[in-house]
Amino acid sequence: MAFIAGIHPVREALRAGQSLDRVHIVKGAAGPRLQEIIELCRAAKLPVRFDTREALDRLVKGLPHQGVVAVPSTQVAHTLESVLNRPGLLVVLDGVEDPHNLGAIVRTAHAAGATAVVIPERRAVGLTETVAKAAAGALALLPVVKVNNINRALETLKQHGFWIYGVDERGKQNYSDTEFTNPAAIVLGGEGRGLHEQTRHHCDFLIRIPMAGQIASLNVSVAAGVVLFDWRRRNPPTP
């Protein structure tokens, strides 16, 4: 079960109206932020349990929680079909394995105005407690779609008018020189290896982030921030 741990992630989940089963708060804790969480729970008629810190530690198996843990209800499954008709930006991840990177990308994608993040069912990190913590509440606000096959998903996106931009250090075109479309799908590869070869072949464009130093590439979550916000700059939200 992907618990939501930490004051800010729990507060954002409550504000977003995410379906929760209950909230646990450490006994004796106080402060305006915790009081806000309690009041949000009351407004949502959501049970609040006050437990020892040791009990919360056991619940989340050592995940840092700041004395607040929310237990989600059965997670709503998002499908690719449910986001195909939304104009804008989809973020597709080709095998990201680090939960901190996935959480950071979800948070960045939401901030950049993406409509969803697409991840594979296998050979990649799932929606764990660590991902929820790193996303800082964004999992409650942005759909994360799991697909059986990334390449088939890219073909489906093409059929629905999306152009596919793969971020790859071997790309010949700088991201800053790219004319991004709307709708668009930006594909980022996993740590170390980048995009799989088949995934590269399914991209309409391969774009790269030029490096001034001797390191060939950026951390995937940092690369996501660079490219996604450049897409947003070129496609500002409608007032």
C-alpha positions, 0 to 999 in steps of 0.5 A, a space after each residue: 500500500 502506497 502510504 502518503 507520509 509527511 505534513 505537506 503531502 498529506 495536506 495536499 492530498 486532503 486539499 485535492 480531495 484524494 480518496 483516503 481511508 484514514 489519517 494517523 497523527 503522532 500523539 502529542 504533536 501540535 502546531 498550525 500545520 497539523 491543526 490544519 490537517 485535522 480540520 481538513 479531516 473533519 471537513 471531509 469526515 475522515 477518521 483521524 487516529 492518534 498513535 505513538 511515533 513507534 506505531 507510525 514508524 512500523 506502519 510506513 516501515 521507516 519512511 520519514 513521516 513528520 508525524 503524519 501518515 495518510 492511508 489511501 483508499 483503493 487506488 483509482 486506476 488511470 488508463 491511457 484511454 482516459 487521458 488521450 483526449 486531453 490537449 497538452 503534454 504527456 510525460 512518458 517514462 521509459 524505465 525509471 527505477 529510482 523512486 525519488 526520481 519518479 516522485 520528483 518527475 511527477 511533481 515537476 510534471 504537475 508544476 509544468 502543467 502536464 496532463 498525466 505521467 505514463 509509466 510501464 508496469 514492469 522493469 520500473 519503479 511503481 507508486 511506492 511510499 517513497 514516490 509519494 513522499 518525493 512527489 510532495 502531494 502531486 500524486 493526488 493531483 496528476 494521473 499516473 497511467 500504467 501501461 503494459 508496453 511503452 512502445 505500443 502506448 507511443 503508437 496509440 498516442 501517435 494515432 491520437 495526434 500526439 507528436 513524440 519527443 524523446 530526450 536522449 544525449 544522442 539526439 542531434 537536435 537541441 531541445 531549445 531549437 525544437 518546435 514543440 507541438 500541442 498535444 505532445 508526449 515527451 519521453 525520458 529514459 531510465 537512469 544510466 541507459 537512457 531510452 531503450 533502442 526500440 523506444 528511440 525508434 518510436 519517437 518522432 524527434 530525438 532531442 538533447 540538452 547540450 552540456 557545457 561540462 564534461 558530464 554527458 547527461 543530467 539526472 533524469 528528474 533534472 532533465 525533465 524539469 529543463 525540457 518540460 518547462 521549455 514546452 510550457 514556455 512555448 505553450 502558456 496556459 490559457 488565461 
